[in-house]
Amino acid sequence: MPLPLIWREGALAILDQRALPHRETYLEAKTSEDVAVAIREMALRGAPLIGIAAAYGLALAFIRGEDVESAKENLLRARPTAVNPAKTLERVFRAQDPVAEAIAIHEEEKERCLKMARYGAELIKPGSSVLTHCNTGVLATGGIGTALGVIYTAWETGKIRTVWVGETRPWLQGARLTSWELGKAGVPHTIIVDSLAAFLMAQGRVDAVLVGADRIASNGDVANKVGTLSLAVSARHFGVPFYVVAPSTSFDPHSPDGRAIPVEERSKEEVLSFQGARAAPDGARALNYSFDITPSCLITAYITEEGIREA
C-alpha cells in the first residue's frame, strides 16, 4: 500500500489522493504553504492525516525560516472542522526540535490505529456484513486506519463476510479510496450509492456501521463526513449498532456540544459539476457542507486507542 505521507529531509512527499484510484502520484511540499494548499485542495484528507501533515508543514516553516505564527494559522485554517491539526500544530510550535516532533506525532498515530483496530475488532461478530462511509483507512490516518483499521483486523480474524462501501458524494472518497484500499487488502466489498444504506439495513443486511470522526465534542456529538447523521438515524431505527472509531486526538474538550463545531462549507461547483463536466443546469444552486453533526444519543459506542467508550 503506498504511504500517504513520506518525510524526506527538508520536504514532504504527499500522495495525491485526487488522482486515485487510477494514478499513484506524489506531490513534493517544500513550504508550509505547499502543505496548506494540499490540505485545502483535497490532495490529502482525513482528520488524523491532516493533523500529521500540518505538523510536517509547520516543521517546514521552521526549516525555511518562515513566519512561523502565520504559517501555523494558515495551516489551521486549511480545513476548519477537524480538531487534530490544532493539537499537532501546538506541539510542533512549542517543540525544541520541530522535525523530530512531527515525526513523533506520525509514529504515535500509527500506534493509536493499531490499538483501535484491536479493540474494535472484538465488537464485530463472526460472519458480519458491515457498512462504512467515506475513507478511514491508511489514506486518512497514516496508520492502518480508524474504522477501516477495525475492518481490516476483523477481516484478518475471519469475522467479516463483506463490507458495504458508501460512495460518499461529492468527492467519492468511498468509491475511489476505500474501495481501492479494500481491493489491495483483498477484503470483499460492494460500493453502494449513499441513499441505499437505509434499505440495506431494513433488509437486515447490515450487522454494524463503522465510521470515523473529524471532531468529537465533550458531550459526545460527532462531526464527520456529511451523510453520517443519516446513517446514524437509520441505524437507530433498524437496531443496527453504530460505532465511531477515532483516536483521543479527535476529542475536543473545548467544544461543549456539536453546535460549537465549525462545519466546513465547500464550493457549490463540487456538487454542480463532476470531473470537470457540468452536471446541473446553468443557474442551479447548491449547498455543499462537507460534514454533519451526529448527536451522541445515536451512537452505540466510541472505539478509541484507550478502549471502548459506551455512549
DRENDRENMAR-924508 format. One record per residue (C-alpha): residue number from 1; residue in one letter; x, y, z. Coordinates in steps of 0.1 Angstrom, whole numbers, plus 5000, padded with zeros to 4 digits. Layout:
<recs>
<domar=NUM marnu=A px=X py=Y pz=Z>
...
</recs>
This chain:
<recs>
<domar=1 marnu=M px=5000 py=5000 pz=5000>
<domar=2 marnu=P px=5015 py=5034 pz=4990>
<domar=3 marnu=L px=5021 py=5056 pz=5020>
<domar=4 marnu=P px=5001 py=5088 pz=5021>
<domar=5 marnu=L px=5029 py=5109 pz=5035>
<domar=6 marnu=I px=5067 py=5104 pz=5033>
<domar=7 marnu=W px=5091 py=5128 pz=5051>
<domar=8 marnu=R px=5123 py=5134 pz=5032>
<domar=9 marnu=E px=5149 py=5156 pz=5046>
<domar=10 marnu=G px=5136 py=5191 pz=5040>
<domar=11 marnu=A px=5104 py=5181 pz=5021>
<domar=12 marnu=L px=5072 py=5162 pz=5025>
<domar=13 marnu=A px=5060 py=5138 pz=4997>
<domar=14 marnu=I px=5022 py=5137 pz=4996>
<domar=15 marnu=L px=5003 py=5110 pz=4977>
<domar=16 marnu=D px=4978 py=5130 pz=4956>
<domar=17 marnu=Q px=4945 py=5113 pz=4965>
<domar=18 marnu=R px=4927 py=5132 pz=4939>
<domar=19 marnu=A px=4944 py=5110 pz=4913>
<domar=20 marnu=L px=4933 py=5078 pz=4929>
<domar=21 marnu=P px=4924 py=5051 pz=4921>
<domar=22 marnu=H px=4938 py=5054 pz=4885>
<domar=23 marnu=R px=4972 py=5070 pz=4892>
<domar=24 marnu=E px=4996 py=5069 pz=4921>
<domar=25 marnu=T px=5015 py=5102 pz=4920>
<domar=26 marnu=Y px=5032 py=5122 pz=4947>
<domar=27 marnu=L px=5034 py=5160 pz=4952>
<domar=28 marnu=E px=5065 py=5175 pz=4968>
<domar=29 marnu=A px=5058 py=5201 pz=4995>
<domar=30 marnu=K px=5088 py=5222 pz=5004>
<domar=31 marnu=T px=5070 py=5250 pz=5023>
<domar=32 marnu=S px=5042 py=5253 pz=5048>
<domar=33 marnu=E px=5020 py=5269 pz=5021>
<domar=34 marnu=D px=5026 py=5239 pz=4998>
<domar=35 marnu=V px=5012 py=5217 pz=5026>
<domar=36 marnu=A px=4983 py=5241 pz=5033>
<domar=37 marnu=V px=4973 py=5241 pz=4997>
<domar=38 marnu=A px=4974 py=5202 pz=4995>
<domar=39 marnu=I px=4951 py=5201 pz=5025>
<domar=40 marnu=R px=4928 py=5228 pz=5013>
<domar=41 marnu=E px=4925 py=5213 pz=4978>
<domar=42 marnu=M px=4919 py=5177 pz=4990>
<domar=43 marnu=A px=4952 py=5162 pz=4978>
<domar=44 marnu=L px=4952 py=5147 pz=5013>
<domar=45 marnu=R px=4923 py=5144 pz=5037>
<domar=46 marnu=G px=4911 py=5126 pz=5069>
<domar=47 marnu=A px=4914 py=5143 pz=5102>
<domar=48 marnu=P px=4944 py=5123 pz=5116>
<domar=49 marnu=L px=4963 py=5126 pz=5084>
<domar=50 marnu=I px=4956 py=5163 pz=5082>
<domar=51 marnu=G px=4970 py=5167 pz=5117>
<domar=52 marnu=I px=5002 py=5148 pz=5107>
<domar=53 marnu=A px=5006 py=5168 pz=5075>
<domar=54 marnu=A px=5000 py=5201 pz=5093>
<domar=55 marnu=A px=5027 py=5191 pz=5118>
<domar=56 marnu=Y px=5052 py=5185 pz=5090>
<domar=57 marnu=G px=5041 py=5217 pz=5073>
<domar=58 marnu=L px=5049 py=5237 pz=5104>
<domar=59 marnu=A px=5083 py=5219 pz=5107>
<domar=60 marnu=L px=5090 py=5231 pz=5071>
<domar=61 marnu=A px=5081 py=5266 pz=5082>
<domar=62 marnu=F px=5109 py=5264 pz=5108>
<domar=63 marnu=I px=5133 py=5249 pz=5084>
<domar=64 marnu=R px=5126 py=5276 pz=5057>
<domar=65 marnu=G px=5127 py=5305 pz=5081>
<domar=66 marnu=E px=5091 py=5314 pz=5075>
<domar=67 marnu=D px=5069 py=5335 pz=5098>
<domar=68 marnu=V px=5060 py=5305 pz=5120>
<domar=69 marnu=E px=5030 py=5320 pz=5136>
<domar=70 marnu=S px=5015 py=5330 pz=5103>
<domar=71 marnu=A px=5023 py=5295 pz=5089>
<domar=72 marnu=K px=5006 py=5279 pz=5119>
<domar=73 marnu=E px=4974 py=5300 pz=5114>
<domar=74 marnu=N px=4974 py=5293 pz=5077>
<domar=75 marnu=L px=4976 py=5255 pz=5082>
<domar=76 marnu=L px=4949 py=5256 pz=5109>
<domar=77 marnu=R px=4925 py=5274 pz=5085>
<domar=78 marnu=A px=4931 py=5249 pz=5057>
<domar=79 marnu=R px=4903 py=5226 pz=5069>
<domar=80 marnu=P px=4885 py=5240 pz=5099>
<domar=81 marnu=T px=4863 py=5211 pz=5111>
<domar=82 marnu=A px=4890 py=5186 pz=5121>
<domar=83 marnu=V px=4904 py=5193 pz=5156>
<domar=84 marnu=N px=4936 py=5172 pz=5151>
<domar=85 marnu=P px=4956 py=5200 pz=5134>
<domar=86 marnu=A px=4951 py=5224 pz=5163>
<domar=87 marnu=K px=4967 py=5199 pz=5187>
<domar=88 marnu=T px=4996 py=5188 pz=5164>
<domar=89 marnu=L px=5005 py=5223 pz=5154>
<domar=90 marnu=E px=5007 py=5234 pz=5190>
<domar=91 marnu=R px=5030 py=5206 pz=5198>
<domar=92 marnu=V px=5054 py=5214 pz=5169>
<domar=93 marnu=F px=5052 py=5251 pz=5176>
<domar=94 marnu=R px=5065 py=5246 pz=5212>
<domar=95 marnu=A px=5090 py=5218 pz=5204>
<domar=96 marnu=Q px=5127 py=5222 pz=5207>
<domar=97 marnu=D px=5131 py=5201 pz=5176>
<domar=98 marnu=P px=5101 py=5207 pz=5153>
<domar=99 marnu=V px=5110 py=5180 pz=5128>
<domar=100 marnu=A px=5115 py=5153 pz=5154>
<domar=101 marnu=E px=5082 py=5163 pz=5170>
<domar=102 marnu=A px=5064 py=5160 pz=5137>
<domar=103 marnu=I px=5079 py=5125 pz=5131>
<domar=104 marnu=A px=5069 py=5115 pz=5167>
<domar=105 marnu=I px=5033 py=5126 pz=5160>
<domar=106 marnu=H px=5033 py=5105 pz=5129>
<domar=107 marnu=E px=5046 py=5074 pz=5148>
<domar=108 marnu=E px=5021 py=5079 pz=5176>
<domar=109 marnu=E px=4992 py=5080 pz=5152>
<domar=110 marnu=K px=5003 py=5046 pz=5138>
<domar=111 marnu=E px=5003 py=5031 pz=5173>
<domar=112 marnu=R px=4968 py=5045 pz=5181>
<domar=113 marnu=C px=4954 py=5030 pz=5149>
<domar=114 marnu=L px=4967 py=4995 pz=5158>
<domar=115 marnu=K px=4952 py=4998 pz=5193>
<domar=116 marnu=M px=4918 py=5010 pz=5180>
<domar=117 marnu=A px=4917 py=4982 pz=5154>
<domar=118 marnu=R px=4923 py=4955 pz=5181>
<domar=119 marnu=Y px=4896 py=4969 pz=5204>
<domar=120 marnu=G px=4871 py=4974 pz=5177>
<domar=121 marnu=A px=4875 py=4940 pz=5161>
<domar=122 marnu=E px=4864 py=4925 pz=5194>
<domar=123 marnu=L px=4829 py=4941 pz=5189>
<domar=124 marnu=I px=4824 py=4925 pz=5154>
<domar=125 marnu=K px=4805 py=4892 pz=5154>
<domar=126 marnu=P px=4817 py=4864 pz=5131>
<domar=127 marnu=G px=4801 py=4865 pz=5097>
<domar=128 marnu=S px=4793 py=4902 pz=5098>
<domar=129 marnu=S px=4784 py=4925 pz=5069>
<domar=130 marnu=V px=4795 py=4959 pz=5079>
<domar=131 marnu=L px=4788 py=4993 pz=5064>
<domar=132 marnu=T px=4813 py=5022 pz=5063>
<domar=133 marnu=H px=4813 py=5058 pz=5050>
<domar=134 marnu=C px=4839 py=5080 pz=5034>
<domar=135 marnu=N px=4875 py=5068 pz=5038>
<domar=136 marnu=T px=4890 py=5060 pz=5072>
<domar=137 marnu=G px=4920 py=5038 pz=5064>
<domar=138 marnu=V px=4956 py=5042 pz=5055>
<domar=139 marnu=L px=4948 py=5072 pz=5033>
<domar=140 marnu=A px=4931 py=5090 pz=5061>
<domar=141 marnu=T px=4954 py=5084 pz=5091>
<domar=142 marnu=G px=4990 py=5074 pz=5083>
<domar=143 marnu=G px=4984 py=5042 pz=5102>
<domar=144 marnu=I px=4962 py=5012 pz=5095>
<domar=145 marnu=G px=4931 py=5034 pz=5099>
<domar=146 marnu=T px=4903 py=5041 pz=5123>
<domar=147 marnu=A px=4870 py=5025 pz=5111>
<domar=148 marnu=L px=4888 py=5007 pz=5082>
<domar=149 marnu=G px=4915 py=4996 pz=5107>
<domar=150 marnu=V px=4889 py=4978 pz=5127>
<domar=151 marnu=I px=4875 py=4963 pz=5095>
<domar=152 marnu=Y px=4910 py=4951 pz=5083>
<domar=153 marnu=T px=4916 py=4934 pz=5117>
<domar=154 marnu=A px=4882 py=4918 pz=5119>
<domar=155 marnu=W px=4887 py=4905 pz=5083>
<domar=156 marnu=E px=4920 py=4890 pz=5092>
<domar=157 marnu=T px=4904 py=4872 pz=5121>
<domar=158 marnu=G px=4876 py=4858 pz=5099>
<domar=159 marnu=K px=4848 py=4879 pz=5112>
<domar=160 marnu=I px=4839 py=4899 pz=5082>
<domar=161 marnu=R px=4818 py=4885 pz=5054>
<domar=162 marnu=T px=4816 py=4916 pz=5033>
<domar=163 marnu=V px=4818 py=4954 pz=5035>
<domar=164 marnu=W px=4793 py=4978 pz=5021>
<domar=165 marnu=V px=4811 py=5010 pz=5010>
<domar=166 marnu=G px=4790 py=5042 pz=5006>
<domar=167 marnu=E px=4803 py=5061 pz=4975>
<domar=168 marnu=T px=4804 py=5094 pz=4996>
<domar=169 marnu=R px=4794 py=5122 pz=4973>
<domar=170 marnu=P px=4806 py=5146 pz=4960>
<domar=171 marnu=W px=4843 py=5136 pz=4962>
<domar=172 marnu=L px=4836 py=5098 pz=4961>
<domar=173 marnu=Q px=4860 py=5090 pz=4989>
<domar=174 marnu=G px=4842 py=5057 pz=4994>
<domar=175 marnu=A px=4841 py=5047 pz=4958>
<domar=176 marnu=R px=4876 py=5059 pz=4949>
<domar=177 marnu=L px=4896 py=5055 pz=4980>
<domar=178 marnu=T px=4880 py=5030 pz=5003>
<domar=179 marnu=S px=4873 py=5005 pz=4975>
<domar=180 marnu=W px=4909 py=5010 pz=4963>
<domar=181 marnu=E px=4923 py=5002 pz=4998>
<domar=182 marnu=L px=4900 py=4972 pz=5004>
<domar=183 marnu=G px=4908 py=4958 pz=4970>
<domar=184 marnu=K px=4945 py=4960 pz=4977>
<domar=185 marnu=A px=4939 py=4942 pz=5010>
<domar=186 marnu=G px=4918 py=4915 pz=4994>
<domar=187 marnu=V px=4887 py=4924 pz=5015>
<domar=188 marnu=P px=4854 py=4916 pz=4997>
<domar=189 marnu=H px=4833 py=4947 pz=4994>
<domar=190 marnu=T px=4805 py=4963 pz=4974>
<domar=191 marnu=I px=4801 py=5000 pz=4965>
<domar=192 marnu=I px=4766 py=5014 pz=4970>
<domar=193 marnu=V px=4750 py=5048 pz=4964>
<domar=194 marnu=D px=4748 py=5066 pz=4998>
<domar=195 marnu=S px=4710 py=5066 pz=4997>
<domar=196 marnu=L px=4708 py=5027 pz=4996>
<domar=197 marnu=A px=4722 py=5023 pz=5031>
<domar=198 marnu=A px=4688 py=5026 pz=5049>
<domar=199 marnu=F px=4672 py=5000 pz=5026>
<domar=200 marnu=L px=4700 py=4975 pz=5032>
<domar=201 marnu=M px=4695 py=4980 pz=5070>
<domar=202 marnu=A px=4658 py=4974 pz=5065>
<domar=203 marnu=Q px=4665 py=4941 pz=5048>
<domar=204 marnu=G px=4687 py=4930 pz=5077>
<domar=205 marnu=R px=4719 py=4930 pz=5055>
<domar=206 marnu=V px=4740 py=4953 pz=5077>
<domar=207 marnu=D px=4752 py=4940 pz=5111>
<domar=208 marnu=A px=4772 py=4971 pz=5121>
<domar=209 marnu=V px=4780 py=5006 pz=5109>
<domar=210 marnu=L px=4816 py=5018 pz=5114>
<domar=211 marnu=V px=4826 py=5055 pz=5108>
<domar=212 marnu=G px=4854 py=5078 pz=5117>
<domar=213 marnu=A px=4852 py=5113 pz=5132>
<domar=214 marnu=D px=4868 py=5147 pz=5124>
<domar=215 marnu=R px=4859 py=5161 pz=5158>
<domar=216 marnu=I px=4840 py=5148 pz=5189>
<domar=217 marnu=A px=4826 py=5173 pz=5213>
<domar=218 marnu=S px=4826 py=5170 pz=5251>
<domar=219 marnu=N px=4791 py=5156 pz=5252>
<domar=220 marnu=G px=4799 py=5130 pz=5225>
<domar=221 marnu=D px=4784 py=5147 pz=5195>
<domar=222 marnu=V px=4804 py=5138 pz=5164>
<domar=223 marnu=A px=4814 py=5159 pz=5133>
<domar=224 marnu=N px=4821 py=5136 pz=5104>
<domar=225 marnu=K px=4817 py=5134 pz=5067>
<domar=226 marnu=V px=4783 py=5146 pz=5055>
<domar=227 marnu=G px=4759 py=5116 pz=5054>
<domar=228 marnu=T px=4770 py=5102 pz=5087>
<domar=229 marnu=L px=4739 py=5116 pz=5105>
<domar=230 marnu=S px=4716 py=5099 pz=5080>
<domar=231 marnu=L px=4734 py=5066 pz=5086>
<domar=232 marnu=A px=4731 py=5070 pz=5124>
<domar=233 marnu=V px=4693 py=5078 pz=5122>
<domar=234 marnu=S px=4687 py=5048 pz=5100>
<domar=235 marnu=A px=4709 py=5025 pz=5122>
<domar=236 marnu=R px=4690 py=5035 pz=5153>
<domar=237 marnu=H px=4656 py=5029 pz=5136>
<domar=238 marnu=F px=4666 py=4995 pz=5124>
<domar=239 marnu=G px=4685 py=4984 pz=5155>
<domar=240 marnu=V px=4720 py=4983 pz=5139>
<domar=241 marnu=P px=4750 py=4991 pz=5161>
<domar=242 marnu=F px=4766 py=5024 pz=5151>
<domar=243 marnu=Y px=4803 py=5027 pz=5161>
<domar=244 marnu=V px=4825 py=5058 pz=5159>
<domar=245 marnu=V px=4862 py=5049 pz=5156>
<domar=246 marnu=A px=4885 py=5078 pz=5165>
<domar=247 marnu=P px=4917 py=5085 pz=5184>
<domar=248 marnu=S px=4918 py=5105 pz=5215>
<domar=249 marnu=T px=4933 py=5134 pz=5195>
<domar=250 marnu=S px=4899 py=5138 pz=5178>
<domar=251 marnu=F px=4881 py=5146 pz=5211>
<domar=252 marnu=D px=4877 py=5183 pz=5216>
<domar=253 marnu=P px=4873 py=5194 pz=5253>
<domar=254 marnu=H px=4867 py=5230 pz=5241>
<domar=255 marnu=S px=4836 py=5221 pz=5222>
<domar=256 marnu=P px=4808 py=5215 pz=5247>
<domar=257 marnu=D px=4785 py=5200 pz=5220>
<domar=258 marnu=G px=4780 py=5198 pz=5183>
<domar=259 marnu=R px=4768 py=5233 pz=5179>
<domar=260 marnu=A px=4802 py=5246 pz=5188>
<domar=261 marnu=I px=4819 py=5227 pz=5160>
<domar=262 marnu=P px=4826 py=5247 pz=5128>
<domar=263 marnu=V px=4812 py=5229 pz=5098>
<domar=264 marnu=E px=4831 py=5235 pz=5066>
<domar=265 marnu=E px=4811 py=5245 pz=5035>
<domar=266 marnu=R px=4830 py=5239 pz=5002>
<domar=267 marnu=S px=4824 py=5252 pz=4967>
<domar=268 marnu=K px=4790 py=5246 pz=4952>
<domar=269 marnu=E px=4808 py=5235 pz=4920>
<domar=270 marnu=E px=4818 py=5203 pz=4937>
<domar=271 marnu=V px=4781 py=5194 pz=4936>
<domar=272 marnu=L px=4770 py=5210 pz=4903>
<domar=273 marnu=S px=4799 py=5195 pz=4883>
<domar=274 marnu=F px=4815 py=5161 pz=4881>
<domar=275 marnu=Q px=4851 py=5156 pz=4869>
<domar=276 marnu=G px=4851 py=5190 pz=4852>
<domar=277 marnu=A px=4818 py=5184 pz=4834>
<domar=278 marnu=R px=4787 py=5204 pz=4843>
<domar=279 marnu=A px=4760 py=5181 pz=4857>
<domar=280 marnu=A px=4734 py=5206 pz=4867>
<domar=281 marnu=P px=4716 py=5232 pz=4846>
<domar=282 marnu=D px=4731 py=5267 pz=4844>
<domar=283 marnu=G px=4718 py=5288 pz=4872>
<domar=284 marnu=A px=4712 py=5259 pz=4895>
<domar=285 marnu=R px=4722 py=5265 pz=4932>
<domar=286 marnu=A px=4738 py=5240 pz=4955>
<domar=287 marnu=L px=4746 py=5237 pz=4992>
<domar=288 marnu=N px=4778 py=5218 pz=5000>
<domar=289 marnu=Y px=4785 py=5211 pz=5036>
<domar=290 marnu=S px=4815 py=5187 pz=5039>
<domar=291 marnu=F px=4804 py=5175 pz=5074>
<domar=292 marnu=D px=4774 py=5170 pz=5095>
<domar=293 marnu=I px=4769 py=5166 pz=5133>
<domar=294 marnu=T px=4756 py=5133 pz=5147>
<domar=295 marnu=P px=4742 py=5136 pz=5183>
<domar=296 marnu=S px=4757 py=5113 pz=5209>
<domar=297 marnu=C px=4723 py=5097 pz=5215>
<domar=298 marnu=L px=4725 py=5079 pz=5182>
<domar=299 marnu=I px=4759 py=5064 pz=5188>
<domar=300 marnu=T px=4763 py=5029 pz=5203>
<domar=301 marnu=A px=4800 py=5033 pz=5213>
<domar=302 marnu=Y px=4832 py=5051 pz=5206>
<domar=303 marnu=I px=4862 py=5030 pz=5198>
<domar=304 marnu=T px=4895 py=5047 pz=5208>
<domar=305 marnu=E px=4931 py=5036 pz=5215>
<domar=306 marnu=E px=4922 py=5036 pz=5252>
<domar=307 marnu=G px=4893 py=5011 pz=5248>
<domar=308 marnu=I px=4856 py=5012 pz=5242>
<domar=309 marnu=R px=4835 py=5041 pz=5255>
<domar=310 marnu=E px=4798 py=5035 pz=5257>
<domar=311 marnu=A px=4778 py=5064 pz=5245>
</recs>
